[in-house]
Amino acid sequence: MTRTDPDASPTPRTAAPAPGFTGPEPTAPLVERAEALALLAAETARARAGRGRLVLLRGATGTGRTALLDAVAAGAAGRGVRVLRARCAPDKDGEALGTVRQFLGRGPEGRPPFYGADAQAESDACWETLRAYAERGPVLVTVDDVHHADGASRRWLVGAAERIDTLPVLVVATERSQYDVELRPAGLTHRLPPDLVRTHTLAPLGQEAAEALVRAARPGADAAWVAEVVRAGARNPLLLHALLDDLAGLPAERVPESCAALYPGAYAAAVAWWLERAGPATGRVARTLAALEETEGPRAERGGGARGPEVLAGAAGAEAPRTAGWLTAMTHLGPLTGEPGAVRWAHPLLRDAVLAGWTVARRQLAHRQAAEALLRRGDRAEPVARRLLHAGTVGAPWASRVLGDAATAALDDARLDDAAAFLRRALHEPLPDTLRRRLLTELGSLEYFFDAAADGIPRLVEAVRLPAPAHERVHAAIALGTALFGRGETRAGAQVLRGAADEAPDSAPARAARVALVQLSDRDLELRREMYDWLGEEADRCPAAVGPAGRALLLRYEVTAGACSARDAVRRIRALLAEPAEPLAEPFLLGTLAAVAQWADELDEAERLVDRALLGRTFSVLHPMHHALHNIRTDIAAARGAWNWVLAASRARSAALRQPGPANGDAHALIALVETGRLREAQHFAEGFDLREAPDSWELNRFLYARGLLRAASGETTAALHDFLECGRRQASRSVVSPVVTPWRSAAALCRLALGEREEARALVEAELRLARVWGTPRPVGRALRVLGVVTGKLELLRQAVELLRDSPAETELIEALLSYGRALRAAGDDAAGLPALREAAGRAEQAGAIRLRAEAQTALGTKGPAGPAGASGAVLTAGEHRIARLASEGRTNSEIAAQLHLALRTVETHLTHTYRKLGIRRRGELARALAPGWRG
């Protein structure tokens, strides 16, 4: 037989491998085999002295067993030892004693030794033939790949090992000992006593030896390239030589990750041979692992990911314990790397070669089977869904359910790309119309906002056209209408919502569609007037016809028009919340009431309403209230002066949203930059928006106000005045006159005063004060009093502003009032009263992180550097903060405080964070001392 052994240690060659690749010729120098050679040399000498033995060389595929056998045979022949050789192959194991006949040949007399009539006679004849060889001189018998020998030959060799100890015969056999997923038969010598056989196991090449082998082939290669080749070759001589053969024509810059870049293809053929030797079960596990890793990347969930033994075995149809053993063995040998549960192929090129020949359909099946294994194990929806992303259509209800659940979880975590991927995949499953409509609505919403390559509207149109109950169709119509309004197609959006409302005119879904239209009409002045006129008429005719959400919108309209007090608004909020909720309209109700509560300085109540709406979300991201609720949350943080939170949240949403022109979050971010003293960064940020191309909206008005504050802080008084007046003009066109929305009049008044236009300034701020008193909360009234006091120079107005704002959560407004009051007192020659006010302003600004105001206070005080704490610790806390801090100092937990005060847990946590910062402490245990009378940090 002339078949070349696949386990030979090969040398580089240039000829392309034949389709029946059997491995390169074993002529390469041996590396790291000195111990084995020494053993064989000693055993050869022992045999020449008349004492024979069986030596078994064991090792994994590709570790060079054949090369070592060839070296021993060559050395023995050079010393006058007769060499009898046989090479076994899996397709030649059917002939009884075929391996023995191969190495005995025709015998020393030149005639066949097989003359017996039965198996025992033939075996005895073979033994006599070997004895005849031995009588003529020392004999070396080499049997390569004895694990492929026929059963009769294996039994004969075991018997010979028991009889050759008195003959000059050395039998050297090689045996594959790699751990496979399929349980292999016992080895050749498992029944022989140790004194009759010497066994030596060939390990994979060490790292240094493998690198030396590569450098010998490419002397000029750098260390990184050499290390990469070693990983791709898995420290396996067979794979390393085959890879070096293919890389011979490529520069030593980077090892490819695809076998398509290699020529003549020896590496891929060697890997295929290596897998074939391991058996079909091992091949399936190896390729399944490669398929899962190919789509999962280098990182997996530790201990139990889709590449863990249990799931991998399930996906490949193998036994989990054997699969776990194979993963451990291959990690030790070099083809695999990583930790349990996150094992991967040592190099992408090796993974690609393992996958070669596996069709797309077979890979998809592996992913499906992995998903099913994860599902059986009880994993969360997302890992299962990630497998389904790469599987073909399952056609079973569990697949769409898992994908939908995973999309929901991804949305809750704001992982929008993941959510969109799960939804797209779910739409490939057979779905009932109701579920398909829901998924189309969610996916179309995501694509509209977050995918620059798709606008999502075609999916929303399809969702609206699908047959569904009225509430389901309205849900889709609201999303489509929002998209069309956002794209500037206000009439088309209005038509969609009116069409949905007209299908069941007196139903709750119809009311939700009309409320959505009223909410969206803010983008079109003419439509806005039309919708609020209609809403008011309907509410007068029959309040139930517009529902609680419609009346909440009317309340908001009255507030912004300056026709409602905060006390009355809060009373009406309570009444509306007490009415039965309509699910489709509830987000509008909660969001609208949260906005009004925030204006009324009921910040905790507003936060509860926002949390209730978002945590119980039954609407898509493409919904008028989704963006509105996040806006209100930012408004609340800004009212509290939490500038760092405002910046982080606003930037995150602005980066995700595809919105033309500035958003509300951008306006707050600009104000936050100004308040934290980052004027240059603020100017750069503001310059990123071309307001000439921005669509008309209330958010543009808010940004104009913010830019005015920036310009005023930068000394550009005239430009700032222009922004404030333009903001006011635009708000007036919407019938928005109350300063609770944007206090542009007082800001413009300060600019007028700076330009020497005192009377114009006074008229502006007096108008704001009148409107603020209609609303009646400390924040707008205190602000207007402060500015009027600055314009008129009246100390009493400034004192009133300070006293009023002490009961307001608007810390920034109080600091501004203290600054103005302190300056005015000192200008009047009353340093005894002015300096404490300025010191308190400086301390509060320091604790609130209001850098701009701190700098102004320090300038007024004539000091530099951080200001000290402002008086007793209790004086710098709001009433709400002091109440929560006192309960916490008494040992109550956050949950207990929240329950006692009827607050959201998050509100308690936020207040305590602010309190720690203001008091200059770091832990709960310091509260009691910090709250003690007269304590100073």
Disulfide bonds with the S-S distance in Angstrom:
none
